[in-house]
């Protein structure tokens, strides 16, 4: 599986913005605007989606829009 060009630390930091009301910014950053808009409008799916995404990013299973995994290069 290919590795995304997006730095993992940037995605993690943007994902953490979900805990202060800006959920979904990380999804816009990796090229997934529709789900980013859903996360933004629902507060990161009431925080559950934000926690889920952090787990997925931490375990190297979060994908960008091209299907590349977000991980430390």
CNS distance restraints for C-alpha pairs under 8 A (distance, minus, plus):
assign (resid   1 and name CA) (resid  68 and name CA) 6.70 0.50 0.50
assign (resid   1 and name CA) (resid  69 and name CA) 7.12 0.50 0.50
assign (resid   2 and name CA) (resid  67 and name CA) 7.92 0.50 0.50
assign (resid   2 and name CA) (resid  68 and name CA) 5.07 0.50 0.50
assign (resid   2 and name CA) (resid  69 and name CA) 6.42 0.50 0.50
assign (resid   3 and name CA) (resid  68 and name CA) 5.11 0.50 0.50
assign (resid   3 and name CA) (resid  69 and name CA) 5.01 0.50 0.50
assign (resid   3 and name CA) (resid  70 and name CA) 6.19 0.50 0.50
assign (resid   3 and name CA) (resid  71 and name CA) 6.64 0.50 0.50
assign (resid   3 and name CA) (resid  73 and name CA) 7.41 0.50 0.50
assign (resid   4 and name CA) (resid  63 and name CA) 7.95 0.50 0.50
assign (resid   4 and name CA) (resid  64 and name CA) 6.84 0.50 0.50
assign (resid   4 and name CA) (resid  68 and name CA) 4.92 0.50 0.50
assign (resid   4 and name CA) (resid  69 and name CA) 5.57 0.50 0.50
assign (resid   4 and name CA) (resid  70 and name CA) 5.32 0.50 0.50
assign (resid   4 and name CA) (resid  71 and name CA) 7.22 0.50 0.50
assign (resid   5 and name CA) (resid  70 and name CA) 7.84 0.50 0.50
assign (resid   6 and name CA) (resid  10 and name CA) 7.54 0.50 0.50
assign (resid   6 and name CA) (resid  11 and name CA) 7.50 0.50 0.50
assign (resid   6 and name CA) (resid  30 and name CA) 7.03 0.50 0.50
assign (resid   6 and name CA) (resid  70 and name CA) 6.74 0.50 0.50
assign (resid   7 and name CA) (resid  11 and name CA) 6.68 0.50 0.50
assign (resid   7 and name CA) (resid  70 and name CA) 7.27 0.50 0.50
assign (resid   7 and name CA) (resid  71 and name CA) 7.25 0.50 0.50
assign (resid   7 and name CA) (resid  72 and name CA) 6.81 0.50 0.50
assign (resid   7 and name CA) (resid  73 and name CA) 7.96 0.50 0.50
assign (resid   8 and name CA) (resid  12 and name CA) 6.25 0.50 0.50
assign (resid   8 and name CA) (resid  57 and name CA) 7.66 0.50 0.50
assign (resid   8 and name CA) (resid  70 and name CA) 5.74 0.50 0.50
assign (resid   8 and name CA) (resid  71 and name CA) 5.33 0.50 0.50
assign (resid   8 and name CA) (resid  72 and name CA) 5.76 0.50 0.50
assign (resid   9 and name CA) (resid  13 and name CA) 6.15 0.50 0.50
assign (resid  10 and name CA) (resid  14 and name CA) 6.12 0.50 0.50
assign (resid  11 and name CA) (resid  15 and name CA) 6.00 0.50 0.50
assign (resid  11 and name CA) (resid  26 and name CA) 5.44 0.50 0.50
assign (resid  11 and name CA) (resid  29 and name CA) 7.46 0.50 0.50
assign (resid  11 and name CA) (resid  30 and name CA) 7.80 0.50 0.50
assign (resid  12 and name CA) (resid  16 and name CA) 6.25 0.50 0.50
assign (resid  12 and name CA) (resid  26 and name CA) 7.61 0.50 0.50
assign (resid  12 and name CA) (resid  54 and name CA) 6.80 0.50 0.50
assign (resid  12 and name CA) (resid  57 and name CA) 7.15 0.50 0.50
assign (resid  13 and name CA) (resid  17 and name CA) 6.79 0.50 0.50
assign (resid  14 and name CA) (resid  18 and name CA) 7.61 0.50 0.50
assign (resid  14 and name CA) (resid  25 and name CA) 5.94 0.50 0.50
assign (resid  14 and name CA) (resid  26 and name CA) 4.90 0.50 0.50
assign (resid  15 and name CA) (resid  23 and name CA) 6.75 0.50 0.50
assign (resid  15 and name CA) (resid  24 and name CA) 6.85 0.50 0.50
assign (resid  15 and name CA) (resid  25 and name CA) 6.68 0.50 0.50
assign (resid  15 and name CA) (resid  26 and name CA) 5.13 0.50 0.50
assign (resid  15 and name CA) (resid  50 and name CA) 6.59 0.50 0.50
assign (resid  15 and name CA) (resid  53 and name CA) 7.46 0.50 0.50
assign (resid  15 and name CA) (resid  54 and name CA) 6.86 0.50 0.50
assign (resid  16 and name CA) (resid  20 and name CA) 7.83 0.50 0.50
assign (resid  16 and name CA) (resid  23 and name CA) 7.86 0.50 0.50
assign (resid  16 and name CA) (resid  50 and name CA) 7.52 0.50 0.50
assign (resid  16 and name CA) (resid  54 and name CA) 7.91 0.50 0.50
assign (resid  17 and name CA) (resid  21 and name CA) 6.71 0.50 0.50
assign (resid  17 and name CA) (resid  22 and name CA) 5.24 0.50 0.50
assign (resid  17 and name CA) (resid  23 and name CA) 6.07 0.50 0.50
assign (resid  17 and name CA) (resid  25 and name CA) 7.50 0.50 0.50
assign (resid  18 and name CA) (resid  22 and name CA) 4.60 0.50 0.50
assign (resid  18 and name CA) (resid  23 and name CA) 3.48 0.50 0.50
assign (resid  18 and name CA) (resid  24 and name CA) 6.66 0.50 0.50
assign (resid  18 and name CA) (resid  25 and name CA) 7.76 0.50 0.50
assign (resid  18 and name CA) (resid  43 and name CA) 6.79 0.50 0.50
assign (resid  18 and name CA) (resid  44 and name CA) 5.92 0.50 0.50
assign (resid  18 and name CA) (resid  47 and name CA) 7.07 0.50 0.50
assign (resid  18 and name CA) (resid  50 and name CA) 6.10 0.50 0.50
assign (resid  19 and name CA) (resid  23 and name CA) 7.03 0.50 0.50
assign (resid  19 and name CA) (resid  47 and name CA) 6.85 0.50 0.50
assign (resid  19 and name CA) (resid  50 and name CA) 7.63 0.50 0.50
assign (resid  21 and name CA) (resid  40 and name CA) 7.87 0.50 0.50
assign (resid  21 and name CA) (resid  43 and name CA) 5.78 0.50 0.50
assign (resid  21 and name CA) (resid  44 and name CA) 7.84 0.50 0.50
assign (resid  22 and name CA) (resid  40 and name CA) 6.06 0.50 0.50
assign (resid  22 and name CA) (resid  43 and name CA) 6.82 0.50 0.50
assign (resid  22 and name CA) (resid  44 and name CA) 7.69 0.50 0.50
assign (resid  23 and name CA) (resid  36 and name CA) 7.68 0.50 0.50
assign (resid  23 and name CA) (resid  39 and name CA) 5.36 0.50 0.50
assign (resid  23 and name CA) (resid  40 and name CA) 4.83 0.50 0.50
assign (resid  23 and name CA) (resid  42 and name CA) 7.91 0.50 0.50
assign (resid  23 and name CA) (resid  43 and name CA) 5.35 0.50 0.50
assign (resid  23 and name CA) (resid  44 and name CA) 4.44 0.50 0.50
assign (resid  23 and name CA) (resid  47 and name CA) 7.95 0.50 0.50
assign (resid  23 and name CA) (resid  50 and name CA) 6.76 0.50 0.50
assign (resid  24 and name CA) (resid  28 and name CA) 6.66 0.50 0.50
assign (resid  24 and name CA) (resid  35 and name CA) 7.31 0.50 0.50
assign (resid  24 and name CA) (resid  36 and name CA) 4.27 0.50 0.50
assign (resid  24 and name CA) (resid  37 and name CA) 6.58 0.50 0.50
assign (resid  24 and name CA) (resid  38 and name CA) 7.43 0.50 0.50
assign (resid  24 and name CA) (resid  39 and name CA) 4.60 0.50 0.50
assign (resid  24 and name CA) (resid  40 and name CA) 4.98 0.50 0.50
assign (resid  24 and name CA) (resid  44 and name CA) 6.18 0.50 0.50
assign (resid  24 and name CA) (resid  50 and name CA) 7.82 0.50 0.50
assign (resid  25 and name CA) (resid  29 and name CA) 6.34 0.50 0.50
assign (resid  25 and name CA) (resid  36 and name CA) 6.25 0.50 0.50
assign (resid  25 and name CA) (resid  40 and name CA) 7.27 0.50 0.50
assign (resid  26 and name CA) (resid  30 and name CA) 6.40 0.50 0.50
assign (resid  26 and name CA) (resid  36 and name CA) 7.37 0.50 0.50
assign (resid  27 and name CA) (resid  31 and name CA) 6.34 0.50 0.50
assign (resid  27 and name CA) (resid  32 and name CA) 5.11 0.50 0.50
assign (resid  27 and name CA) (resid  33 and name CA) 6.37 0.50 0.50
assign (resid  27 and name CA) (resid  35 and name CA) 6.76 0.50 0.50
assign (resid  27 and name CA) (resid  36 and name CA) 4.75 0.50 0.50
assign (resid  28 and name CA) (resid  32 and name CA) 5.27 0.50 0.50
assign (resid  28 and name CA) (resid  33 and name CA) 4.78 0.50 0.50
assign (resid  28 and name CA) (resid  36 and name CA) 5.33 0.50 0.50
assign (resid  28 and name CA) (resid  37 and name CA) 7.96 0.50 0.50
assign (resid  30 and name CA) (resid  64 and name CA) 4.94 0.50 0.50
assign (resid  30 and name CA) (resid  65 and name CA) 6.23 0.50 0.50
assign (resid  31 and name CA) (resid  64 and name CA) 6.29 0.50 0.50
assign (resid  31 and name CA) (resid  65 and name CA) 5.01 0.50 0.50
assign (resid  32 and name CA) (resid  36 and name CA) 6.09 0.50 0.50
assign (resid  32 and name CA) (resid  64 and name CA) 7.06 0.50 0.50
assign (resid  32 and name CA) (resid  65 and name CA) 5.58 0.50 0.50
assign (resid  33 and name CA) (resid  37 and name CA) 6.00 0.50 0.50
assign (resid  34 and name CA) (resid  38 and name CA) 6.43 0.50 0.50
assign (resid  35 and name CA) (resid  39 and name CA) 6.12 0.50 0.50
assign (resid  36 and name CA) (resid  40 and name CA) 6.02 0.50 0.50
assign (resid  37 and name CA) (resid  41 and name CA) 6.07 0.50 0.50
assign (resid  38 and name CA) (resid  42 and name CA) 6.11 0.50 0.50
assign (resid  38 and name CA) (resid  44 and name CA) 7.70 0.50 0.50
assign (resid  38 and name CA) (resid  45 and name CA) 7.78 0.50 0.50
assign (resid  39 and name CA) (resid  43 and name CA) 5.77 0.50 0.50
assign (resid  39 and name CA) (resid  44 and name CA) 4.19 0.50 0.50
assign (resid  39 and name CA) (resid  45 and name CA) 5.73 0.50 0.50
assign (resid  39 and name CA) (resid  49 and name CA) 7.43 0.50 0.50
assign (resid  40 and name CA) (resid  44 and name CA) 6.06 0.50 0.50
assign (resid  42 and name CA) (resid  46 and name CA) 6.16 0.50 0.50
assign (resid  43 and name CA) (resid  47 and name CA) 6.32 0.50 0.50
assign (resid  44 and name CA) (resid  48 and name CA) 6.71 0.50 0.50
assign (resid  44 and name CA) (resid  49 and name CA) 5.18 0.50 0.50
assign (resid  44 and name CA) (resid  50 and name CA) 5.20 0.50 0.50
assign (resid  45 and name CA) (resid  49 and name CA) 5.03 0.50 0.50
assign (resid  45 and name CA) (resid  50 and name CA) 7.24 0.50 0.50
assign (resid  47 and name CA) (resid  51 and name CA) 6.32 0.50 0.50
assign (resid  48 and name CA) (resid  52 and name CA) 6.14 0.50 0.50
assign (resid  49 and name CA) (resid  53 and name CA) 6.06 0.50 0.50
assign (resid  50 and name CA) (resid  54 and name CA) 6.22 0.50 0.50
assign (resid  51 and name CA) (resid  55 and name CA) 6.31 0.50 0.50
assign (resid  52 and name CA) (resid  56 and name CA) 6.23 0.50 0.50
assign (resid  53 and name CA) (resid  57 and name CA) 6.01 0.50 0.50
assign (resid  53 and name CA) (resid  62 and name CA) 7.12 0.50 0.50
assign (resid  54 and name CA) (resid  58 and name CA) 5.97 0.50 0.50
assign (resid  55 and name CA) (resid  59 and name CA) 6.15 0.50 0.50
assign (resid  56 and name CA) (resid  60 and name CA) 6.16 0.50 0.50
assign (resid  56 and name CA) (resid  61 and name CA) 4.98 0.50 0.50
assign (resid  56 and name CA) (resid  62 and name CA) 5.06 0.50 0.50
assign (resid  57 and name CA) (resid  61 and name CA) 5.94 0.50 0.50
assign (resid  57 and name CA) (resid  62 and name CA) 4.94 0.50 0.50
assign (resid  57 and name CA) (resid  70 and name CA) 6.77 0.50 0.50
assign (resid  57 and name CA) (resid  71 and name CA) 7.56 0.50 0.50
assign (resid  60 and name CA) (resid  69 and name CA) 6.52 0.50 0.50
assign (resid  60 and name CA) (resid  70 and name CA) 6.20 0.50 0.50
assign (resid  60 and name CA) (resid  71 and name CA) 5.65 0.50 0.50
assign (resid  61 and name CA) (resid  69 and name CA) 6.25 0.50 0.50
assign (resid  61 and name CA) (resid  70 and name CA) 7.31 0.50 0.50
assign (resid  62 and name CA) (resid  69 and name CA) 5.80 0.50 0.50
assign (resid  62 and name CA) (resid  70 and name CA) 5.84 0.50 0.50
assign (resid  63 and name CA) (resid  67 and name CA) 5.26 0.50 0.50
assign (resid  63 and name CA) (resid  68 and name CA) 5.29 0.50 0.50
assign (resid  63 and name CA) (resid  69 and name CA) 4.49 0.50 0.50
assign (resid  63 and name CA) (resid  70 and name CA) 5.88 0.50 0.50
assign (resid  64 and name CA) (resid  68 and name CA) 5.50 0.50 0.50
assign (resid  64 and name CA) (resid  69 and name CA) 6.45 0.50 0.50
assign (resid  64 and name CA) (resid  70 and name CA) 6.83 0.50 0.50
